[in-house]
Amino acid sequence: MPIRVYPSLLPGEPIEVHETEGLSLADWLTSKNLDFRAQAEQPILVKVNGVELPVAEWDTRVLGRADEVEIRIVPHGGAFKAIGKIFKILDPILNWFLGSMTPKNSTPSQQQGEKLETGQATANRARLGEVVAELAGRHRIFPAYLTPPRRFFAAPREQWVEFLCCLGPGDYAVNPEDVKVGDTPFSSLGNDAAYAFFPPGADLSGVPAHEHWYSVDEVGGTSSGTAGLDLSVEFTANIDPTAGTYVFDDQTVTIPPGMGEWPEPWGNGTVLDIRLPLVYDVTVEGGGEDPPRNRFHGNFRETAPTIGMTLRASGGLSGNYVVFDRNLDSNGDGWLELTFNDEVVDDLPSGQRTITFWRPARRYRVFSVTPQEITIDAITGGSIETGWAGFPAVTSTTATFQADKDTVFGEWTSLFRACPSNERTDTIEIDFFLPAGLAYVEDDGDLSNRSVQVEIRYRDATVGGAFSSVTKIYTANTLDQIGYTERLSVPLMLPEVQIRRVGAQDASTQVQDKIQWYGLRSRLPTRTSYPNWTTMVARVKSGGRLGAQSENQVNVVATRVLPVLGADGQWLAPQPTRDISAFVRYIAHSIGYTDSDLEMSELLRLHNVWAARGETVDYVYDETTVKEAINLALGAGMAEMTIRDGQIMPVRDDVRTQFEQPYSPQNMTGPLRRNFRSRRIDDADGVEVEFTNAETWKQETVRCLLPGDAAFKLDKLTVKGVTDRTRAWRIGMRRRRALRYRNWEYAFATEMDAFNSRYLSYVPLIDGDPGYGVSAILEHIEPSGDLALMHLSEPLEWIAGQDHVVAFRRPDGSLAGPFDATPGPDEYSVLADITEAWPVVTLKQEPPHVYFGTMERWCFPALIKNINPRGLAAADVEAENYDVRVYASDNAFPPT
């Protein structure tokens, strides 16, 4: 039964295949020293025969010969959980060294495309489908949007933008002066900006910025350069009707079918001037003692005249007239007599006359319109007349209608859906923008009020049918740009919205009343708490108070809060820290590891080194592997990660004084191969280091040169996690000195001896070449005064005038010495001043190996770079020379 282990949930080849049967999955994991029961969240997903196996069944499901088992490492969110390359199921021999020591037969995991690193980001953005960035130490962060920025007008001259964003997982410490928009602190903006932080799990339901406002891209700036969609009334057609026949009846006027339609710009609120000519019978009354006077017989329902009322007339009678007397029934039929300039009208002969009577101050307002019919009210001074009787029931071919251009409507905009098709909302917001203000400029330059009116209509796009309509009127007297945000509550629906202007834009240069549809948003459901993340609300006054290019540049310089390592090796309470050790531990714990998976003694030792030297890690991680993340953190302290005995172990390349495992012909299975890398014409003669400067948060470079360097060709090095020039220079100088002084490569083979060494072990190499050290087997050892007389298996050659030393291998494989040496009684012996327990020659164990030579040349000091196992009992080893000059700039400072 094969158990296949995969590095992720992505398609790809397994990184391991194991065979087992008769065990439960829990038993098999336990056999690999995996304590899955200690995990609150399992780092693996298990499928048996293609079906996911629940954790509750791991103890009871016995794996049989026919079962196909897949184990996949699961990303749980966060920058370090995307691809878990460190997994303890990996064979401990083949993965003895996880730093530079990669097994030759290992299978690389699938590569992913490069992403813009968050640490180099210079603007807020949404990280849809991406992992959450992780902060190590202290660094500038441009928090990622959790909700789309909502831009709205809180007042006509105040536009604000607000949003909720994610600072990152866990907790942070932030100095108020380090919360900025661009390079400007929020504190400098006074009341024009505000922010607030919320710890993981905080209830955000009372914070308006937590709301998700979906903005419709189709509404807003246009390719012609306008800030929004122009709302205008274009008189491309006549705004007055041209039908040949109109049917009046009470408050309705109808155009018979086939005779035309009411103009499209008309709508609710359109104000009309209506003239309805009617035929009247004129009689001459009076005579004798009474002066003669004209009496007009007909229907006066529409004007409903009273004695003393002024009427205007045209047609058969023109001018302003005052009602002198009348006799009308309830339907307006009857007669009336008029005066003109206080004289009773008496100059019309008897007969029929077509006359139009109307009240001078009366207008008519449309409150319902279809292509064929309008329904109207009578208005005087802008107010509806109560009790208006309406028009008589007549059909007219001579009636005229004239619309007030300030009350006609523009064309409806396109119909825009306010939210995605799979969503529903009960709240929408609409923004209007007046780019030149809203005012009438008097002849003397003073400003007076000007009004503009718009009509908004909406309906459910999934149902269609009739629209609901809302009219808004805005009045102002300013030439400043202004805007308005309207929030509408609607039934839960998929709204589709249209807008049109009411009243034409005035063509006069004294009037500014241009209006644009600036934005359309809908409020969608969203979460009110983020259990693992620190969140931030930002609110900034926009418009003319801050450049638009800065609105998405809210940034924070934050310091991560994590448990820190105490002097006794215990972890202390969380606090703001830039410690490398704290973040390495955090990375390991984020994938389910515990402190037992860390080589704590070495981590503590290096923590003390880093703390004394002021070496920290300051970085914002994007999606990466655990191995790369830990190496980046350790790299800020000139260290690397390895795996030793199943534990994560940091290794720092540093000045060495104590050799570890020695290697000589006595424990090599082949000759020591040495290769000198001579300088070539195209070799770099300098290093240029790129780093992020914490003073400016910009990418900067520093050159690292040795005496004699012409800097013709620079080795380019990007240092991550380091934010000061001196430390970047020191790392670059390490590289430069290594290029000059590490120019010997060594290779050899051993049996199992190499498994005692590790990556960057400091070892002596002895090969027996003439003029260099020799190795031998210790055959016997005895006292000679205060010295040890050692009898060896190989002859020794002494060089006159040189100090000589001798060393030997302890039973555990480590090196003892070197100790001062003087000649013995013969060429196979040496007197040694051994200052520790003498080696023992016994048949119970391999005899000690002894190394001899001059003080300067008894061995080749080397650093192990790679160990490639060959099966379980042999290995190939690669190394390079150790040279103390590599570290000579570690405590120096860059030239000014």
Secondary structure, 3 states (H helix, E strand, C coil): CEEEEECCCCCCCCCEEEECCCCEHHHHHHHCCCCHHHCCCCCEEEEECCEECCHHHCCCCECCCCCCEEEEECCCCCCCCCECCCCCCCCCCCCCCCCCCCCCCCCCCCCCCCCCCHHHCCCCCECCCCCCCEEECEEEECCEECCCCEEEEEECCEEEEEEEEEEEECEEEEEEEEEEECCEEHHHHHHHEEEEEECCCCCCCCCHHHCEEEECCCCCCCCCCCCCEEECCCCCCCCCCCCCCEEEEECEEECCCCCCCCCCCCCCCCEEEEECCEEEEEEEEEECCEEEEEEEEEECCCCCCCCCCEEEEEECCCEEEEEEEEEECCCCEEEEEEEECCEECCCCCCEEEEEEEECCCEEEEEEEECCCEEEEEEEECCEECCCCCCEEEEEECCCEEEECHHHCECCCCCCEECCCCCCCEEEEEEEEEECCCEEEECCCCCEECEEEEEEEEEEECCCCCCCEEEEEEEEECECCCEEEEEEEEEEEECEEEEEEEECCCCCCCCEECCEEEEEEEEEECCCCCCCCEEEEEEEEECHHHCCHHHCCCEEEEEEEEECCECCCCCECCCEECCCHHHHHHHHHHHCCCCHHHECHHHHHHHHHHHHHHCCCCCEEECCCEHHHHHHHHHHCCCEEEEEECCEEEEEECCCCCCCCCCECCCCECCCCEEEECCCCCCCCCCEEEEEEECCCCEEEEEEECCCCCCCCCCEEEECCCCCCHHHHHHHHHHHHHHHHHCCEEEEEEECHHHHHCCCCCEEEECCCCCCCCEEEEEEEEEEECCEEEEEECCCCCCCCCCCEEEEEECCCCCEEEEEEEEECCCCCEEEECCCCCCCCCCCCCCCCEEEEEECCCCCEEEEEEEEEEECCCEEEEEEEECCHHHHCCCCCCCCC
